[in-house]
Structures are given as structure tokens and as C-alpha cells.
Amino acid sequence: MSSTRTPVIAVTGATGRVGGAVAARLHDAGLGPRLIVRDATRAPAWADNVAVTTYGDREAGPVALAGVDVLLMVSASEAADRLEQHRALIDSAAEAGVRHVVYTSFLGAGEDSVFTFGRTHGATEAHLAASGMTTTLLRDSFYLDFLPELAVNGVIAGPAGPTGGRVGAVARADVVRSAAAVLTDLATGSGLHDGAVYTMTGPEALSLTDVARTLTVLGPPTTYREESLEQAYASRAGYGAPAWQVDGWVSTYTAIASGQLAAVTDDVHRLTGRAPLSLAEVLTGARP
């Protein structure tokens, strides 16, 4: 990147919980990010560089990304055509001349990912690798913030393993801080993160029994109940969701049971200089 100007950083999903928080951090640091949004009316009041497009729009995408050096590509919402959306955005970025993409992927992304949505992330990474753009991958574990949502009427039920499969879940805030740190480095023209792959986890690998215990201490009484695969599909059949979505729900648990998500790393600390948040800290807000 040119050393005579500050690289232009763009953030997708800039009105969402991850993209929006990263964009706000970059703004506060004086980096003036371009916000890539679906609806300009939802952009924050401070935003003075907003471009409107959707991930899959191959006409508006290159226009929205014109002049961008570094793109934070926050993965799209789960959908049947999520991979097609990702590929279209990557192609738009390459056409626009984007040089570096920072992508929020998933731990263990690849064809052999037990978590079905992790396979989409793996295919997205492959498309990025073929694009010719430099990349940095932030492979997130499940969010700690998401784990309490697994409880329905005080019960977390699923096939996560009777012996207690574990997940090194990460706080959404730590992913935000890590992404902002990477982008801030890239804004200096640093090649420190070129081709880097970071595994974003919390401080410990938790079983869902551990999660239920922490929820009970800090909130309503919660237990974990093991389900068979057949029971898991049957208990979710009443929601009327499409098969791909139900597969994702059930594989949330089977991925934990498989051991693929048990990793715990120090990557959050390496990138941010602070220890990752624990589940209790996320629940109580004790350490923002």
C-alpha cells in the first residue's frame, strides 16, 4: 500500500453488532471508515462515508468498494444462498481493486466441519484465496453471548455429548476489539497480518453443563439435557424452519460433541493486549 496516504478501510455489515462496533472503534481512532450498508438511513449519525449495496449485488458492489484498500468482510447472515453472497462480494472487491480482506470466518472452517455453516466459511476462504487479494482470517468460535440463547424454559437440550463436549467460545466484544486492532495495524501500511489466520476463543473450553451452571449462578436456574440426534431433530421440527437451518441448529451441538470446537488460544490477547472475556464477565458486564 502507498506510504503517502492512509489506506481506505471499508466495513461491511456496518449497522450490525460486529461490523457496527468495529466501525465505531475505527471512527473513534480517526480512521474514517467507509460503511457498507443495505440501508443508509440506519447508518450512525457520525458516518460521513457511506455506500449502499448488498453482498450479492455485482453491479453496485464494485462501485461501493471503489477506492477501498482494506475491507472488513463480516460474514453474511445465515441463509440458503450465503456462499453465493460471499462469492459475489469477494468478486466485487477484487474488481474494485481492494488489496486486503479481513474476513470473520469460523473455527475449523472447511469441508470436514461438523458445524454445517463452517463448511460455507471454508468455501468462502477458498474463494478468497483464489481471488488474488491478501487476506487475514479471524476464525471465531461460537460467541459466548450466544450460549445463553440456547436455553429454552431453563433447559439447554441437544446432542453435545453425554461426556461433555467442550467449546472455547469467544465474546463478541473480543472479536470486535481484535478486528479493530488488525485494521488499525493495516491502516499504517503494516504487513504484520498478511496471510495470518487467528483462532478467536475465550479463556476456557466450556461444556454445556458448565454453561448451565454459570447461568444458574448469575440468572435463572438452567440445566443441560442430552438429546439423541433423532430427538434433536424431532424437538426442532415444530419451528417450520428449512432443512439447511435445522441442520445448522443441530450441528451446533454435534460440533461441540466432536471436539472440533474445544480449542483455546491466546490470539485475542496477542491482538488486543488483554485477556479474553469469560462467560461470567459477558453475563455481568464486569469487564466491558
N, C-alpha and C positions, 0 to 999 in steps of 0.2 A: 504494500500500500504506500501511497505517496507520503513522504515525510513533511510535505509543505502544507498540509491541511489535515484537519481532524476527520477521520473516516465517518461517513454517514451510517448510522445504525438504525435499522428498522425492526419493529417488534410486531409479530402477528398476534392475533387474539388479544389485542391491546385493551379490550374492555373486559377481559376475563380475569379470573382470580390470580393466575400466574403471570400472564402477559401484562395485565394492568399494573400489577405490583412491581414487576421489573421495569416497566416504562416509567413509573413514578420515581423509582430509585435513580434511573438514568437522568431523568429531568432534574431531580434534586442535586445531582452531581454536575449539572451544567452541560450535559452531553446532547441535549436537544434531539431525542429520538423521533423518528417518523413512526406514527402509529398506523398500522394496517388494520382497518376495521370494516365490518359489514355495514354499519350504520353510523354516520358521522355525528348524529345527534346524541349518541351515547358516549362520545369521547369526552374526557375530562376537560374542565374549563381552562386548564393551563395549556392544553395542547394547541400548538400553532403549526404543526406539520402533520397533517392527517391525510391518508389516502384510503379510498374506499374500493374494496374488491372482496371477492370470496376466494377460498382456496382453489376452487375448481375453475375459475374464470380465466381462460387462457388469452382473452382479449384485454381485459382490464388489468390482469396480473402484472405483465411486463411494464405497463405504464405506471402502476402504483409503485413498482420497485426500481424504476429508473433512477440512476444516480446513487443507489444504495451500495455500500461496500460490505457491510456485515448485517446478516439477517438472523434474528432470533426466531426460529420456526417452532412455535409451540404446537404440539400435536393437536390435530382437529378433534372435535367431539366424536365419540364413538358412533359410527354409522356403518351401514352396509357398504357404502362406497368410500369409506375413509381412505383406503390406499389410493384410489383413483384421485381423490382430492389432494393427497400428499404429493403424488407424482406430478400433478398439474402445477402445483405451487413450485416444486423444485424446477420444473421445466421453465416456468415463468421467471424464476430467479436467475437461472443460467442465461436465459435470453436477455434479461435486463443487464447482465454484466456483474451480478453480485459475486463477490470474491470468496466470501467465507460465510458458512451457515452453521449456526449453533442450534442443534436440534434436541428437543426434550423427548428422549426415547424411553425405553423400559428395560429394566434389569433382565438380562438373559434373552434379549431380543433375538429372534431367529426362527428358522423353520421348526426347531425342536422345542420351542417354548410351550410349556404346558398351558400357561395362560394364553388363551386364543388370541387376544388382542396383541400380545407380544410378538406374534407372527407378522402382523401388519407392520409393527415397528421394525422388525428385521428386514422386511421387504422395502420399507422406506429407506433404511440405512443403505441397502444395496443400490437403490436408485440414486441416492446422494453420492455414493462412491463412484458411480458411473457418470456423474454429471460434470466432473472436472473441477468442481468448486472445492475449496478447502473446507474441512468440517471439524467441529468439536461436538462430541456426543455426550449428553447428560443422561445417563441411563438410570432413571428413577425407579426405586422400589415403590410399592404401594404407599400411598400417603397415610401418615398417622392420623391426619384429620378425617380420613375416610373410614377408618376402622370402627368408630362408634356408630356409623350409619349401618353397619352390618347387623346391629341388634334390632330385633323386631319384638315388641312386647317383652323386653327383658331377656331375650334369648338370641344368641348368635348360633345359627344352625347351618351346618354344611359339612362336606366331606374333606375336612382339613387334616385328617389323620387321627386315629384313636390314640396314637402315642405322642401326639402333639407336634405336628409340623410347625415350623417357625418362619417368621418373616421379619427382615430388618427394616421395617417401614420407616419412611423419612417424613419429616414435617414439610408441608408445602412451603412454609416460610424459609426453610433452609434451601430448598430448590431455588426459590426466588433470589435469595442472597447469593447463592453460588452462581446462578446465571448472570446476575448483575456484576459480580466480580470478574467473570470471564469476559463479558462485554466491555467492561471498563478497561481491562488489560488490552483488549483488541483495539480499543479506541486510541491507544498510544502507538499503534502500529506494531505491537509486540507479536512475535510468532510463538510465544510460550505455549499456546493451546492448540497450535496447528496439528490436526490429526489426533488430538487427545480423546480418550474415552474415559469418562468419570462415572463411577458407580455410586449413586447417591443413596445413602442409607442413614438410618438413625443410629443411636448409640448401642443398641442391643437387638438381638433376634427374639421376637416375642411369639409365643404360642397364642392361639385364640383364647385359651384358658387364662393366660396372663392378661390379655386384653380385657376379658370379662371381669377379672379380679380388680384391675385398676379402675374400670368403670364403676364397679360396685363401691369401691372406697370413695370415689370422687363424685358419684352421681347415683342414679337409680340402680337397684340390685340387678345384676346381669350374670347369666351363665352361658357356657358354651355347650352345645349338644351336637354330638357327632351324627351325621347322616350318611347313609349309603348313597352311591351315585344315583340309584333309582329313586330314592326318597328325595334327593335334592332336586331332581328334575320334576318330580311329581308336586313338590311343595311350591314350585315356581310356575307351574303350568297355568294357574289361575290368573296370572297377570296379563295374559294375552300378548306377550312380547314375541317378536320374531325369533326364529331358532338361533340366529347368529348371536343375538343379545343374551338369550338364556344360556347358550354355551359359554359366553363371557362371564356371566354371573357365577355359574357352577365352577368354571375353571379358576375363578378367584381362589376357591378353596382347594381344589386339587393341585394348583400350583404351589400353594403353601405346603400341602402334604408331601409333594415331590422332593422338597428340599432345594428347589431351584431359587427360592427367594430368601434363603437363610443367611446370605452374605451380610457381613458388617464391615465397612471400610472407614478409612479416615479421610475420604475425599472431601466431605463437607468442611472439615477442619482445615484441610490443605488449601481450599479455595477461599474460605471466609475468615480464617484465623480464630474461629470459635467452635466449641464443641457442638454437635448437633443436638437438637431438642429431643427430649424424651416424650413419651405419650402423656405422662402426668403433667409435664410442662405445657404441652399443647392444650390439654384439657383445662388447666388452671390459668393459663396466660402468665405463669410465674416468671418467665424469661422470654419476653417478646422477641 
